[in-house]
Amino acid sequence: MRFTPLLALSASLSIALAQIKGFNYGALFSDNSVKSAADFENEFRTARNLVGTSGFTSARLYTTVQPGTSNAPISAIEAAIRTQTSLLLGLWCSGGQASFDAELAAIRSAIAQYGSGFTDLVEGISVGSEDLYRISPTGVINLSGLGAGPSIIANYISQLRDAISGTPLDGKPVGHVDTWTAWVNGSNQEVIDASDFIGMNGFPYFQNTQANSIENGESLFFAAVDATQAAVGGKSVWITETGWPVSGSTEAQALPSVSNAETYWNDVGCRLFGSRNTWWYTLQDTKPITPNPSFGIVGSTLSTTPLYDLSCGNAPSESATSLMPSSTLSTVASPPPESSTQPTAPIETPSQSPPPAPQPSNPSSGKNCPANLSGPFEFPHLIVPVDSANPDKAYGTSYYGEVSSTISTAFNFDIPPSDAGKTCSLVFLLPIQDKASFTLSGSGSLSVESLNSPATQSTTFNSLQHGMDIGSASSVAPGNAYTIASGECPAGTTIGYLVEATESLSLRYFQDYNPAAPIGLYVTVC
């Protein structure tokens, strides 16, 4: 969605005014034993007294019900009152209506039991956490557990508003927490409309199909924030979970370590703190069992001495550092389907000397690889839109492919050395509308040319290094797959392509390799 000046101003003001800092707190320890009020109090006091930092005086909760009870208020509320820790309350929404009724009963009981001592501490109320992700195809494949659809979450938000109407919680911000892919999915617009704030969870560590090393963590994360903000317009985006593990399994290029966790804190956390409401993941997750991966900034023994330096030094704030501008090129929102637990953003990788691009295939001779993702394929590691109407403006990394009368998009692909001697086909996939979310108008084709030098995040329309035309996707229409060019794989190199529209065609889509309905430009290998 393109920001109008008014929306952009509203969003920037909401960012500038946000000051909340805190951590996420589960109701159970890592061995599933239940936390008491004293346990929560120890954690809250530790958070506010961490060496090297200050101001971590807020707690995000996942439920209002104390485990082991039918609907008694969670003991974290008592601990918050004792320590004056503010609360982002959470209501569990994936257990059905009876379970949600218990959440509402617990809130009403807490109001009656604790009064303003409780309600004055409430920063907001999150109706659900990642429920939309868990019912997505990827969530189901990953056995993520029970979820709830957008109409259910929106209805629960309405039920909560009714339950707190006329109480001291009336008027507190109400929203939902989910992965960024849920927020840019148009099928979830009902939840956006029902929410006062948008809670976004993002973990570049889990983006294991992308270049997700710690060096790329910052750009991956803030590109996800930017895409979320673009999808929800002027509504405030609160960062409800992010972090980097100190230990655990390596995910693609993402290596868990104390050093990398510190880098991520400096690159991401220190940009967020004081700029957006932020609840870091997490203070401690190793008591008494260390999970894989482990994100805790303190070890198995609760201590105010963290595992790494939290002082931030001279790290810039988000308000002083521009976000990825991928949302500024379209006047219509084009939400993608959910594709992963965490964002899968294209990311710039170091360019190498320009290789020859695969040449157009001849239908009567040569070899084409499948125009689908059933076999080996390469996805773009950098997507950069350019605009002839603003020829010197660099829009940077985007999650979207977009073409129109003035907008075209450059794609970089890293072809690994292991593809030497194989055939590569450049293919474009456009599923039917009910399988993926995109905007398409007019008619025409996609014209593709190779670039003499791959794009970078600073590429503009005027700085493109044009090469030669290599093929096209003719008469673009949903439900089709197009083979644009085939040839010997340029193994061990980075290749760039520019995709443009012909005639009146206008198309914007989210580049998504979702197995159920992949969409976008890919290189298939055979």
N, C-alpha and C positions, 0 to 999 in steps of 0.2 A: 504494500500500500504506500502510495506516495504521501509524504507529510505535506500538508498545506502549511504556510507560515504560522498560522494560528496553532495547529496541532504540534508543530515542531517546537514552538515557544512553550506550549503547555507541557510537552514531554521534558524539555530542558529544565523547566522550573521544578517539575516533580523530582527530577534527579538531583538538582542543586539543593533542595530543601530536605532530602532524606538524610537521616543521621543515625539510624538504628544499627547497632552492631551486636551480634550474638552468635550462638551456636545452636545446633540441632541436638535435642535430647530425647532419646527413646525411653519408653516406660520400663524396659527390661535391660538387664546386663547381658553380656554376650553369651552367657550360659542359660539364658531365658529365666533367670531368677528375677523377681519383681523388686523394683526400686522403692524404697521408703521415702518419706519426707526428708529424713536426715540425709539419705544418699543424694537426693536432689540438692539439698542445701549445701552439702560439701562441694558438689560440682559447680553450683552457681557462684559460691564464694571463690572457688579456684579460678573460674573464668574472669571474674572482675579484678583479680589480683595477679594475673599472669605477668611474669617478668618480661620487660621489653615493650609492653603495650598497655593500653588502658581502654576503658569504655565498653568492654564486652559485657553488657548488663542486660541482655535480652535472651530469651529462650524460645525456640520454636518447638512445639509439641505436636505429636502425631494423633493423639486421642485425648479426650477429656475424661475418659472413664478409667478408674484405677483397675488394673488387671486383677482378676480373681473376685471382682464384685459385679453385680448386675448393672448398676448405674451410679455408683459413688464417684464423686469428683476425684480426679487424679491427684496424688499426693504432691505433685510438683507445684500445685497452686499454693498450698500451705508454705512450701519452701520459698516460693517466689515472694510471698508476702513478708516472710521473715527477712529476706535479703534485698527486698525492693528490686526484684528482677522483673522487667517487663515481659509480656507474653504475646507470642503469636500462637493463639490457640489452634489446635487441629481437631477436626472431627473425622473419624474413620467412616468411609462411605461405601466400602466394597463388601459389606456384610449383609446387605438387604435392609428393608425398612425397619425391622425390629431392632437391628443393631444401631441404626441411625436414631431411632427413638430413644435408645439408651444414652446416646451422645447428647441429645437435646435435654433429657432428664438430668444428666450430670451438670450441664451448664446452668439449668434452672436451680439445681440444688446448691451449686457453688455461689450463685448470686445471693440466695437466701442465707447461706451459711456464713459467707465472708463479707458480703456487702461491698461497699466502695473500696475497702482494702484490697479486694480482688479486681473489681471492674476498672478501677483507675489504672491498673497495671496493663490492661489489655490493649495492645497495639492494633490488633486485627484478628480476624477469625478465618481460618482456611477450611473450607468445606471440601475435604478429600485431599489425597496426595497420590499423584501419578495413576489415578484410576483410569484415565483416558488412555494412557500408554499401555496399561496392562491388558486392555481389550483389543489393542492394535494387533495386526498380524505378527509383527516382530515380538511384541509382548507375549503373545500366545506361544510362539515358537520357543521363546526363552523361558517358558514355564514360570512367568512372573507372578502368577496367582490371580485371584479374583479381581475384577475391575468393575467399572460402571460406565455407562454411556453418557453422552452429553445431556440428553433430556433428563436423565436421572439426577445428574449433578446439579443442573439448573433448578430442578424441582426441590432438591435438598436445600439449595441456597435460599429458595423462597420459603421453605419450611423454617429454616433458621431465622430468617428475618421476622417471620410471624412469631416465633417463639420468644425472641428478645424484644419485640415491640413493646414500648412502654417501660422497659427496664433500663438500668444505667448502661447496658451494652447497646441500646438502640442508637444507631448512628455510627457505631464502630465500623471500620472498613471490613467488608466481607469479600472473600475471593476464593480462588482455588489454586492449588500447587500442582504443576505437572512438568514433564519434559518440554523443551522448546519445540520439539516436533509436533507435540499436541497443539500448541498455541498457533502454529502456522498452518494447521490443517483446517480447511474451511468447514468441515463437518462438525467442528467443535465451536463454531461461532456462537451458539446458544449460551455456552458457558462464559465466553468473553463478555457477551452482552449482559449477563446476569451478575458479573463480578465488578467490584469496586477497584480491586487490585489484581495483578497477575503475578503469581509466584512461579519463578522459573528455576528449574534444576538443570545444571549443566556440568558435565565432566569430560573434558578432552581426553583424559586417560582412557576412557572406554571407546573412543573412536578408532577402533582397531582395524578399520578398512581404509584409514587415511594416514597421512604423514603426521602422526600424533606424538612426536617426540616432545620433550619438555620445551625445546626451543620454539615450538609452534603452539604451545598451550595457550598463550595469551591471545594470539590472533584467532584461534579456533573459538575460544570462549566469547570474546567480544563480538565476533561475527554472529554468534548465536544470539547474544543479547540484542544486537541490532535487528536481526531478522524477527525476533519476538516483538520488539517494540514496534517495528513496521506493521506487523500483523494485527496488533491490538490498538493501534492508533495512539490517542492521547492518554490512555490509561497507564497508571504507574506500574512498572515492572519491578518487583522485589526479587532479589536473589535469595532463594530459599535453600539451595544446596549447591555447593561447589567445593572443590578441594583436590589435592593430589596425594596419593598414598605414600606412606613412609616405608611400607613393606608389602610384599605380595608378588603375584605373578606379573610378568611383563605382558602388556597388551600391545601387540605389534611393535611400534617404536617407543612406546611409553614405558619407561623404567621406573618402578617404585623405588624411592630412596629418600632418606632424610634431606639430602642436598637438593633433590629435585622438588620435594615438597616445599622447601624454603624458597626456591626460585619461583614456584607457582604462587606462593603467598605474596612475594614481592611484586611479581608481574601482574597478578590478577587481584589478589586481596587488597593490596595497598592502593590500587586504582579505584576499588569499590568503596572502601571504608570512608564514611563521611560523605559519599556521593550518592549511593543507593542504599536502601535498607538491605542489609546483608546478614544472613545467618550461615556461618561457615560450617562445613562438614569435615571434621567434627572435633570436639574437645578431647574425648576419650572413647575408644571402642574396644579396648584390649582387656577389660576386666570381666571375668578372669581368663577368658580365652581370646587369643589373638586371631582375628578373622583374616581371611585372604580375599581381597587386599585390606590393609588397615590404614585408615585415614587420620587417626588421632594425633593431635599435636602434642599430647603428653602420653607417657608410656603407661604400663600396666599399673603403676603406683600413681595415684592421683597426686599431682604436685603442681605448684605454681611455676616451676621451672620447666619450660617447654623443651621439646626435642631440638628445636632450631630457633634462630633469631627472629623475633616478631616485630622488630623495631621499625621496619619499613624504610628507614633512612631517607633518601631523597626520591623515593618512587613517586611518579606522578599520579594524581587522582584522575578518575574517569572524566570528570568535568573539564579537566585541563588537557585531555587527550582525546582526539576525535575517534568516534566509533566507526566501524566499517560502514560505508555508505551504500550498501547494496540495496537499500529500500528506496532510494531516491529516483529510480528510473521508471517507475510505473505509476499510473494513476488508478489502477484497479488492483486490489489484493488478489493474489493467486496462490492460496495456501497449498502446501504439499501434503501428500499422505504421510503418516508417521512412518519412519524408516528405522529408527534405532532407539535404544534407551537414551543415548546421548547424541548431541549434534554430530553430523558427519559433514563438516564444512570442507569445501575445496580449500587448499592451502598452497601458497606459493612455495615452490622448491627451486633450488639453485639451477639456473639455466646452464646448458652446455652448448657447445658449438652447434649451429643450426644444421640438422640433418635433412636429407631429402625426405619429403613426405610420400606416403603411398600414393600411387597414381590411380586414376579412375580405372575401374575394372571393365572388362569387355564381357558382356553377357554371354557371348558365344565361345569365349576362351578364357584361360586363366582360372584362378581359384578364389572363391569367396568363402569367408568364414560365416557361420550362422549369424543371422540378424536377430539374435536373442542372447540372453545371458545364461543359457543352459551349460555352457562350457567356460573355459578361461576367458577373462576379459580384463581390460584396464579402464578405470574411471578417471575423470579429469581431476588433477590435483590443484588446478587453479582455473577459476572462471572469472573473467573480467569483462564487464559491459563497457561499451564506448558509445558515444552519442555524437553524430555529425552536427547536431544543433548546438552542442557545447564541445567543440572539437579539442579544446585544450584542458578539459576537466578530467582528472583521474578519479574514477569511482571505486577503484580498489576491488578487493575480493567480494564475490557474491555467491550466494547459494543457488541463484536462478539463472537459467538461460532465457534470454529475451531478444526478440527481433521485432522491428517495426519499420516504418518509413525512415526513421532516423537512427534507431538503436540497433546495434549489432553486438555480438558477443564473441570474445576470444576464449579458447579452451586450450590448456596445456595438458599433455599426457606424458607421463614418464614410462618409457618402454624399458623393462628390465633386460639385462644382458642375457638372461635365461631364454629370452624369446628369439635369440639369434637363429637364423635359418627357417623360421616359421613365417606363416602368412598372417598379416594383420588386415582387418577390415574395419573401416570407419562406418559406424552404423548410427542411425537415429531412430529412436523408439517413441511412439506416441500412442499410449493405450486409450481405450474408450473412456469417456468422461466419468462414468460411475466407478471406474477402477482407480482413477487418479484425479487430482485437482489441478486445473490449469485454465488459463484464459486464451481463447482463440477467436479471432474475428477476421473477416475478409477472406481472400483466397490468394493462392500463389505457392511458391516453392521456397525451399531453403537452399541458398547458394553457398558453397563452401570453398574456401581457398586456403592453401597452406601459407604459413607465415615464415619469412626468412629468418626471423628470430622469435623465440617464444615470448609470450606476453609476460609482464611483471605487474605487480600491484600498482605501479605508477604509470602503466600504459594508458595513453589517451588515443582518441580517434586520429589525431594528427601524427602521433608517434608510432603507429602501427608499422611494422616492417612487412609490407605486403609481398607475397610470393606469387603463386600461380593458382588459377582455378583448378580444382581437382574433381568436382562433381556436384551433385545436387540431390535433394530429396524433393521429388516432383509432386505437385498437387497435394500438399500436406493436408491430411485429414485424420481424425482419431481412429484408432483401431488398426494402425499400420506400422510396419517396420521397414526401414529404408536402408539399403546398402549404398553408401556414397562413393567409396573408393576402396580398393584392395591392392596389396602389394607386399613385398618382403618387409618384415618388421624391421624398423630402424633400431635395432637392439642397443641398449645402453645409452640412449639419448632422450632428451626432452623435445617433443615436437609440439608445434602450435598450429591451431586452425582458427579461422575467422568464419563465423556463420552469419549470413545476412538474409533478409527477406526480399522476395520479389513481389511485384504487383502490389496488391492491397493487404497482403498477409500481415497479421499482428499476432504474436504468440509470446506468452510468458508462462514458464513452468518451473517447478522445483526439481533440480537434478537429483533423482532418487533411484537407487538400485533395489528397492523393495522387491523381493522375489515374486510377490503376487502381481505386481504391475510396474515393472521398471519403466522409467521415462527419462529421455535425454540422449545425449551424445556419448558414445562409448567406442572403444577399440576392442573388437573381439579377436581372439587369437586361435589359430588352428595349425 
